[in-house]
């Protein structure tokens, strides 16, 4: 399992938006959305690394900044 910290999330983002963005890279076990940040738990470290690489500083209103695997 890989736990990814996602920061600087737009206030319009929902758990569903975030899950959908990460599911493009592999299975998502859980999304824990807070005010302005979230933790996304992905099943596989390889998929998590690919998501981080592709989505980090992406600039979309759903996901803006990925720090790394927490």
C-alpha positions in Angstrom: 0.0 0.0 0.0 1.1 3.5 -0.7 -0.2 6.6 1.1 0.0 9.8 -0.9 -0.3 13.3 0.6 -2.2 15.6 -1.8 -2.0 19.3 -0.8 -3.4 22.6 -2.0 -6.7 21.0 -3.1 -9.3 23.3 -4.5 -12.4 23.7 -2.3 -14.6 22.3 -5.1 -12.9 19.0 -5.1 -14.7 15.9 -3.8 -13.6 12.5 -2.7 -15.1 11.2 -6.0 -13.1 13.7 -8.1 -9.9 12.8 -6.4 -10.5 9.0 -6.5 -11.3 9.3 -10.3 -8.1 11.2 -10.9 -6.0 8.6 -9.2 -7.9 5.5 -10.5 -6.5 6.4 -13.9 -3.2 5.0 -12.5 -4.4 2.0 -10.6 -6.6 0.8 -7.8 -7.4 3.2 -5.0 -8.0 1.7 -1.6 -9.2 4.9 0.2 -9.4 8.7 0.0 -9.5 10.8 3.1 -10.4 14.4 2.1 -9.9 17.2 4.6 -10.1 21.0 4.1 -7.5 21.8 1.5 -5.7 18.4 1.5 -6.2 14.7 1.3 -4.6 11.4 1.7 -5.0 8.8 -1.1 -4.1 5.2 -0.4 -3.2 3.3 -3.5 -2.9 -0.5 -3.6 0.4 -0.6 -5.5 3.6 1.5 -5.0 4.4 1.4 -8.7 1.0 2.9 -9.6 1.4 5.5 -6.8 4.8 6.6 -8.1 3.3 7.0 -11.7 0.4 9.0 -10.3 2.8 11.3 -8.4 5.0 11.7 -11.4 2.1 12.6 -13.7 -0.1 14.6 -11.4 2.4 16.6 -9.3 1.9 20.3 -9.9 -0.6 19.3 -12.6 -2.6 22.5 -12.1 -6.1 21.0 -12.4 -8.7 22.2 -10.0 -9.0 18.7 -8.6 -5.3 17.9 -7.9 -2.8 20.7 -7.7 0.1 19.5 -5.6 1.3 16.0 -4.6 4.1 15.9 -2.0 5.1 12.3 -2.1 4.4 9.0 -0.5 3.7 9.7 3.1 
